[in-house]
Amino acid sequence: MRVLVTGGAGLIGYHAAMHYKNKGDQVDVMDNLERCDLLGHKVSPLRQLFNIDALKKAGVKWIKADVSDNDVFSHLDSSRDRYDYILHFAGQCGVPTSIENPRRDMEVNYLGTFNVLEFARRTGASVAFASTNKVYPIHDVFVKNEGKERWEFANRKWALTGFPVTNDLEGSRTPYGASKYAADVLCQEYAHTYGVRTGVFRMSCIYGPNQVLSFSEQGWASWFSLATLKGWPLTIYGDGDQVRDMLYAEDCVRAYDSFLSSNVKHGVWNLGGGVNNTITLNRHLNLMERITGKRSIVDYQDWRPADQKCYISDIRAIKKELGWEPLVNPEEGLIKVTEFFKANLNIFE
């Protein structure tokens, strides 16, 4: 198989590229290394290129290109450069960044996805698209039952099974959620109108080793782990009892592969840890203390307008339709994340 991974310098892109390389496939990754600039961070070249360098050593080709450029695929559009699979992870991923710079957010997330789909339409590739749970409108009905140090959905069915896959999406979702939703719907339309094989994955909290460009704005689970080891102070917006469902990066990649290697022509799925792999931010800190022997200094600030007190994915559909399920629980995964950061602390200034 020939595989293209966009956003290959990122967490999921790195693990996806290694997954297919280890299977013996020919793998190219595309990344323009814009993430740090978009999120407003300066990092060392060693840190910025860490995943790219590791991929190149494994025999993966890096294409430095911007998916939002109209001619990004012009030099690849030939029979020799056809791909069987395109895993599209390139995106602007910061909610605050999307509010401050909605034009760039839309260019990367929507126009970049349009360019990928057009290339796939011309060349016959299958596309697996990284959507997000932020396509769902912001929910504000939560409860914290007495004696429980965690928020829950007020909707009792959601509390038991997680938030369902739905296209009933009226409401506000931030510019980031809007741009990803537009791209999400576009993937569906290319399946229906042009017959492009597309899988759309509305992801929750993905974490794992090699999330070297995690920051407080995005990639919080790995950021908490790194900050704990480095002794950096942490800011939590809210009371820390907000709940997220966690999905380990390699489990995430298996979900994408379960679609690409199947006979399913098109689908839209929630992708996260589900009800059995949830964690609060405060529990994460407790786990970090147990794993590392260190306790982070935490500054609790007021809730931010777009923050949800609880989000848990209903993953029953993807388990049934693709035969996939998470294998790594949050504690096991965070131990692996911590081991990665311990082994590479020198690259984090």
N, C-alpha and C positions, 0 to 999 in steps of 0.2 A: 504494500500500500504506500501511496505518497500522501503525506499529511502536512498541512499548513496550520500553524498555531499563531494567531495574532495575539499581541500582548504577551509575547513569550518571555519577557523579563520579569513578569509578575508571578505571584504565588501559584495560581492555578495553571497559568501558561507554562511555567517551568515544569510542574509535575506532569502535565499532559504531554509535553514534548518528551520527557524522560520515559513516560509510560509507553509511548509508541516506539521510541528508539530502542528500548529494551525488548520490544517484541520483534525487532528486526526490520521495522518500517523505515522508509526514507522520510526524514522530518526536517522541515524548515520552520523557523520562527520569524515573525515580523514584529518589530517594536521600534518606536522612535525615541524612547527613553524620556518622554515628556512628563511622566507622572509627578516627579518631584517639583518641577516648575509649576505645574497646575495646582498642586497642593501647597505651594509656597515654601518648600524646604530645599536647603542646599546640603548635599551629601558628597562624600568623597567619591572619586571615580571608582575606587576599589569596591565600595558598597553598591554604587549604581550599576556596575557591570558584573557583579558577583554571579548572578544566575546566568547571564549571557556567557561569561567565561566558562562556567561549568558545563553549559550545554555545548559550547564549541569544542571543549575537550572530549565530550562524548560523541562528537561527530555530527552534531546538529548545525545546520547552516543558519546564520543570522542575516536577515534582510532588514537593514535600517531604513524604515519607510513609515509614512504617516497614512493610516487607512482613510483619513478624510480627504486626501488629495485625489482629485478627479482622475488622474492618470496613474494611480498607485499600482494598478495591476497591468498596465499597458505592456511592460516588458515581459510579463509572464503569460500573456494570452496567446498561447500557441499549443499545439498538440504535445510538444515536448514538455511543457510546463504545467500540464494538467495535474490537479490534485484529486484524490479520491475523497478525502475528508478535509473540511476546514473547520477548526474549532476557534470560534470568534470570541476572544476574551478582551481584546483591546477596547478601552473605554475610559471616559472621564468618570471617576467613581466617588468624588467628594460632594456631599450635599451642600456644605457651605460654599464650595467653589462654584457649584452650579448656580447658586443664588447671586454670587458676585460676578460671574462671567457666563451668563446663559448662552451667549452665542457660541463660545468655544465648546461648551458642554453639548450643544445640539450638533455642532459640526462633527465632533468625535463620535458621539453615541448614535446619532441618527444617520448622518451622511456617511460615516464610516461603515455602518451596517449596510446601507444601500449599495455602497461600492462592493462590499463582499458578496452580497446577493446577486448583483449584476454579473460579477465574475463567475459565480457559481452557475448562474443561468446559462452563460455562454459556454462553459466548460464541462458542465455536468457533475460538479462536485456536490456532495452532501454537506450541509451546514448545521453545526451545533452551536447555538447562540446563548451566551451568558446574559440572561435577563436578571431581574432582581425582584425581591419582594417589595421594593419601593414603587413598583408599578401600581400597587394597591393603594387606595386613598388612605390618608392618615387617620387612624382610629383613635378615639378619645374616650371610649367607654371601658374602663378597667376597674377591677376591685382588688383590694388586698384584705383577704379574710383575716379575722382576728386570730392571732397566734401564728400566722404565716408570714415569713419575711420574704415574700415574693409577690409580685403583681400577677394577675391573671386576667384573661378575657372575661368580661361580664357575660358574654354569650356562653352558656354552659356547654353547648355542643362544641364550640371552638376550643373551650378549655380542655375538653376530653380528647379531641382529635387534631387540633391545630387549625390554622386559617386555611380555608379551602381554595382550590383552583377556581377562579371565576373571571369572567370578562364583564361583570357588572361593576364598572369601575368609576362611577360618578363621584367626584369630590376632588380635593386638593391633594397633591402628592409631591410638591417641590419641583423646580425645573429639572433636577436630576431624574426624578421618577417619571416626569413627563417625557423627557428625551428617550429614556429607556423603554417606556411604554410604546412610544411611536415606533421605535426599532423592533420591539416585540411584535406589534401588530403587522409591521412590514414583513417580517419573517413569515407570519401566518399567511399574508396575502400572496407572497411569492410561492408558497406551497399550493394555495388554492388556484391562483391564476396561471402560473407558469409550470407547475409541477415540480418545483425545486424541492428536494427532500430536506426538510428543516425540522430540527428539534429545538424547542424553546424551554430554557430552564430558569425559573424564577427563584433565584438563590437567596438563602438566608445568610447566616454568619459562617463563612468559610475560613479556616485557619490551618496552619501547619508549618513545618520547617520550610526554610527558604523564603519566608515572607520578610525579606530584608528591607523592604521599603514600606513597612508598617509605621503609621503615625497615629497621633491622637484623633485625627479626622477620619481615618479609615484604616481598617485592620486592627481594631481595638484589642482583640484577644491576644494576638502576638505582641502588640505594643505593650500591654500590661506585663507580659512575661519579660520582655526586654527591659522595660523600665525598672522592674523589680530587681533584676540582676545588676543593672547599672546604678541603682540607687537614685534614679531620677524621680522627682515628684510626679504624681498623677492627678489629673482632674477628672472628676465624675460629675456629670450633669444630672441632677436628680438625687434620689436617696440611695442608689446602688442596688436596689431590690428589683430593678427592671430585668426582665427575663428574655433570653435569646436561645434559640435552638442552634446547636453547634454541629458543624460538619467538617470532618477532617479532610484535608485536601485530596489525599489519595482516594478516599471514598467518593469524593466529588467527581474525580476523573473517571472512576469506574462507572458512574452514572452516565456520563457523556458517552463512554464507550459502549455501554449497554444499548444505547439508542443506535449509534453509528454501526455497530456490528449486528444489528437486528434487521428484520424485514419491515419494521414500522416505517411508514412513509412520512408521517408528520405527527407532531404532538406538542402539547404545552403542559409542563409539569412544574409543581413546586419542588424545590430541592433544598433540603436542609436536614438537620439531625432528627427532626420530629419530636414528638412528645417524650420519647425515651432518652433524649440527649439535650436536655435543657440546663441552663446555668444562669445564675444571677451574677451581676458584676461583683457584688460583695463576696459571693462564694468563690468566684475566680481568684480574688485576692487571698482568700483563706487557703485555697489550693496552692497558690504560689508560695505562700509562707511555709506550707508543709513540704513542698518540693524543694525549695531553695534555702529555707531557714532564714529568709529575709522578709520583712514587712514593709510595704511601700508607704510612703507618706502621701496621704490622699487629701485633696482639697475638694470638698463637695460644693458645687455651684447650683444655681437655679436650673430647673428644667429648660431645655431649649424648645422653641415652638414646634419643630418637626419631629421631636423625639417621641417614640412610642414606649409605653411602660411595659408592654409585652408583645413579642412576636414569636410565634411557633408555627412552623410549616406543617400542613396536612400533607403527608407524603404517601398516603395510601394508594393514590392513583399510579405513581411511578413504581411503587413496589409491585403492584398487580400487573401493570402493562409492560414493564421492562424487566421484571424479575430481579430488581435491585433492592438493597437495603444497606444502611450504615453498619460498619463493623467496628469502628474505633470509638469508644466513649470519650467524653471530654477529659476525664482525668488521665487516661492513657495518652491521649493526643497532646495534652499540655506538658506531660513529662517529655515527650519526644521533641516538642517545640523548645522546651527549656534546654534539653541536651544540645540541640542545634545552636542555640544562642551562646551557650557556654563554650562550645568549641570554636566559635567565630567572633568572640567579643571584640577582638582587635579591630574589626572593620567598622565598629559603631562608635563614632566620635561623640 
